[in-house]
Every structure is written in C-alpha cells, then in structure tokens.
Amino acid sequence: NNNELVAILGNFVNRTLVLTQKYFGGKVPGITELASYDKETWKKYPKLNQRLSIV
C-alpha cells in the first residue's frame, strides 16, 4: 500500500532529522575511520564494498 509506505518513509525522515538536530546540532557529522569490527563486517561483503568503496 503506497499510503503506508509514504507514512513509514516520512516517519523515518522525521526521526533522522530530529536525531540529527538533537545530537549533532543539525549538521551531518563527517566520515570517520571505521572501527575494527566495522572493517571485519565489510570484508564479509566484498561486492557491496566495491560498489560503495568505503573501505
């Protein structure tokens, strides 16, 4: 149902904006170095890793 999808997406966007304002002063934080456990997780998904080129 499109109405339900729009409501869920709107809720997600709203929560994201509220939390960004609350915890980061309304500014999106910069990219930081990945933690070791994050790097290990990315190694498990090489195709996704190549597509996003994060690591």
N, C-alpha and C positions, 0 to 999 in steps of 0.2 A: 504494500500500500504506500503510495507516494506521500500521502499526508504524514504517515508515521515516520517515514524516512526523513522527511523535512524537519519534523519535530525533534528527532534524535540528533540530526546534524546541527540544528540550531542550538540544542542543549549543549552539545559538545563544544561548539564555537564559543558560546557564552561562558561555559566553565573555564575554557582555556584563557579567555580574555580576563575574567575575574581573577584567576590564579596568577596570571602574568602581572596584573596590576598589583595584587596583594604582595607577592613575593619578589618581584623584580622591578617595581616602580614603573610598570607599564612598558618596560623595554625588554625586548627579547635578548636573553643572555647569549654571549658569543660561544663559539665552539671551543671546547676544552679537550685536553688529552683524554683518551678513553682509559678507563680503569682496566686492570689486567683481566678481570672476569668478563668485561665487555669485549676485549680483544679475542679472548678464547671463544666467546659466543659467535663473533663474526667469522672466525676461522671455520666454523661448522657450516657456514652458508656461503661458499665461495662465489656462486653465481650472483647472489644478491650483493655480495661485497663488491664484485666487479662492476655491477650496474650502478651502485651508489658511490663507489670509490671513496669510502670513508676511511678505511684502514690502509 
